[in-house]
Amino acid sequence: MIKNLFLCVGAQKAGTTWLYAQLKDHPEIGFSGVKEVHYFNTLYCDSILLTRRKVNELERILKEKRSALERYFSNVSSGKPVNKVIHELLSPVNDQWYIKLFSHSGKKYAADFSPEYALLPDAGFENIKRVCQNKKILFIMRDPVDRAKSAMRYFFEMQNTDIRDVTREELVELAYSDMIIEKSSYHVTVQKLQEHFRPEDLLFLFYEDLMRNKQKAINQITDFLEVAAVALPEERLERKVNVTHDFDFSNEIDKKLKAKLKDTYDALSARFSKLPESWGQA
């Protein structure tokens, strides 16, 4: 069993990759070699992301010489021998597999930043409790419409498609899709987290606040985890990661997204005493 587990469960396109870049070298926080393990969404959301990553790593193993593998895996897997890495890739995906991913770190927290965990069903959140003694869960929320539009841009980039060549009908269809709307429906995730975990084990942050004062947000997180504070250089804090290209969506898309996500705005306004001023102005 993992003694202390730190999960960042999303939201997607809300700064989780940036946050990983700030915390991956923290002396008390240990990642498994990747930002996103995708374990629980593999079990409960029929996700193929973990399988795809394992296949990609195995393909690289087959193509590389052993000496190169030793150097590669010493960087991404904290010095674990190649044979052990291959064994992990081929092992059945179950709770023991997940627990063993972090057994080598020797740090206070095992960390897994998988935004897809925001969509877990009740059984998935209960499974989280079974793999660890203590847990701390962070959920970052970005203006729901802004997040949705960023996700749409990202979707077409991953398809190697220039979004400027996409038809109005295709954009509207994607904007209304479950893939986009569910990941912006934060109120569902907030409610589930509050039902399954203690208040002291949950931290809710807003992306806009995080980006406005980055060091303050890092301090909030280290305080939440009760680990050493870190003063990060300005250059590192301001470095952009996982950025999607700009694209001006039509007012029609903005209005459709805002209407579709009205329940999220209303529920979060009732739940939190203050939302970022920029929210709801799409």
N, C-alpha and C positions, 0 to 999 in steps of 0.2 A: 504494500500500500504506500502511496505517496504521502509523505508527512504534510507538506504544505504545497498546495497547487494554486497558481495564479493564472486565471483565465481572462483574456480579453475576448469577449464574445461579439464584438462588432461595435458599430455597424460597419458594413462594407462601404468603402469610399468615404470613411469618416476619420481618417488619420491613424488607423491601426498600424500601417506599414511605417509611417513616420515615427510613431511611438516605439515600435520594435527597434528601429535604428538607434533610438536614444538609449534604450535599456538593455540591448543585447550584450553589452560588456559590463553590466553592473555586477559587482563582486558577489552579490547575494541572490542573483536571479539567473537561473540556468535554463536555457532552451535546449531542445533535443537535436539541434543542428539545423532546424528550419523554423520559420516563423509560425506556419500553420500546419498542424498535424492532421487535422480533418478526421479525427477518430470518431467522435460522437455523431457527427453528421453522416459518416459512412454507415454507422449502425442504424440510425433512426431516420435519416432523410434520403436514403438511396443515392447518396453522393458518390461520384466516381473519382473525385479529386485525389483521394489518398491512393487509390489503385493506379491512377495515371502517374502520380509521382513515383511510386514504387517501380512501375514499368520503366519510366524514364531513367531512373537510377541504375536499374539492371542493364539497360541498353548501353549506358555509359561504361559500366563495368566490363561488358563484353568487348568494347572497342578499345579500351585502354590497356596499357601494359601495367604489370603489377607495381613497378616502382612509381609510376605516375599515380596509381591508385593510392598507394601509401601516403604520398604527399597530399593528394586531394582530400582523402577522408580524415587525415590528421587535422585538416583545417575545418571541415564541416561537422566532424563527429567527435571533437574533443579528444583526438588521439586514439580512438578505438581501432583495433586491428581490422584489416579488411575482411577477414573471415567472419568476424563478429558482425560487421555491417551487413554482409551478404546474408548471414543467418537471420538478422532482423528483417531484412527485406522479404525473405521467403517465409518467415514465420506466420502462423495464423494471426489474423487481426482480432484480438480479444483484450480483455482488461489487463491480463498479465503482460501482453505485448506492449500495451500503452504504458504501464507502470515501468517496465524495463527500459523504455526509451530515456528515462530520466535518472536511472540508477547510478550513472557514472558522474553526475554533475558535482556532487558534494556541496551544493549550494543550498541556502535556506529554502528557496522557492524553485519548484519546477514550473515553467511558464509555457503556455500554449496560446497563441493569438490567432484563433480561427473565427473570423467574422460569421461564418455560416452557423455557428452554434446559437446565434440569435434566433434561429428558426426551429430549434429543437422542440419536440413534444415533451409532455410531462415526464415520460419514461426516460428521456435523454438527460434531463436535469437530475432526476433521481439517480441515474447511473453515475453522474459526476460525483455524487456523495459517496458512492461505493468504492471509488478508486483512491480516495484521499481521506486523511484524518481531518485536515483543515483546508478551507478553500477561501480564496478572495477573488471576487468577480467584478470586472470592470466592463461597463457598457458605455460607449461614446456615441452620442447622437448629433447628427448634423441636420440642418434644416431639411425636412423630408423631401421637398421639391428639389432643392439643390443636390441632395444626395442621389435622387432618382435620375436627374439629368447627367450627373457625373457617371453614374453606372451605365447609362445609355451610351455615352461617348466611349466608355471603356469596352462595352460589349462589341461595338463595331471595330474598335482597334484590335481586339482579340480575334476578330474575323478577318483582319487585314482588309477592311472595307473603309473607304473614305466616307465619313458620315455625310459629307456634302453631296454625295451621289445617291443618297438614300431617299426614297420617295416619301411624300407626306403620309401616305397610307401606311407605309412600313414603320415610320416613326410613331404614329398614333397607336398602331397595334402593339409596338414594344412598350410604349408608355403605359398602356392599360394591362400589360401582362403581369401575371403573378410574380414572375422573376423580379420585376422592378418594384411593384407595389408592396409585396410582402416584406421586403428588406427595408422599406421606409416606414412600415407600420410599427413603430417603436413601442407604442402603448401595449401591444400584445406581449412583446418581450419583457417589458418592465413589469407587467402584471405577473407573468410566469416566474420571473426571477424573485419577486417579492413573495410569491406563494411558496417557493421551494427553499429559499435561503434566508438567513437572519439579516436584519438591517445592517449590522456591523460588518457583514461579509460582502456587502454590495457598495460599489461606488459608481454613481452616474455622473458623467461629464458631458459637456456640450463642446462639439468640435470648434465652434466659433470662439468660445472662451479659451480653449486650449491653444488655438492659433494666435489669439490676441496676446496672451502672456504665456509663452511656452515654458519658461523655467518655473513659473508658479504652478503650472499644471503638473510638471514632473515632481515638484515638491509635494503636491497633494497626493500623488500616487505613492511616493516613497513613504509618506506619513501613513497612508492607508495600509501599506504592507508592513509598516514598522521595520523598515530597513534603512541603511545609511543614506542620507541625502547626498545628492551629487550635483555639483555646479558644472554645467556643461558649457563648452565654448560657444560663443554666439554663432560662429560659422557652422558648427554642427547643428545647432537648433534651427537655423534658417535654411539648411539644405533641403531642397524639395525632393521627394521620393514618390514614385508611382503616380506621376502627374498625367492626367489626360489632356489632350489638345482642346483648345477653346473651340466652341461652336455656339452660335447664337440661335437658340430654339425660338420658334414662333410663339406669339402670345397665346395661340390656340393650345399648344402643348403645355405651357405654363398653367393655363386655366384648367385644362383637363386633369393635370396632375394634382393641382391644389384641391379641386373638387373631389377627386378620388381619395385624397389623403386628409380630408376635413376631420374625420373621426380621430386621426392621430393628433392633429393640432389641438382639437378640443380636449381630448383626454389628457394630454401632457400639460396643457394650460391649467387643468384642474389638479393635476398631480404635483407639479412643481410650482413653487412660489413665484419663480421668475424664469421666463424663457429668454434667450438672446433676442435683442431688439430687431435683428435682421430677419428673424423667422416670420414666415407668412407674408412676405412682401414680394413674392415672385410675380 
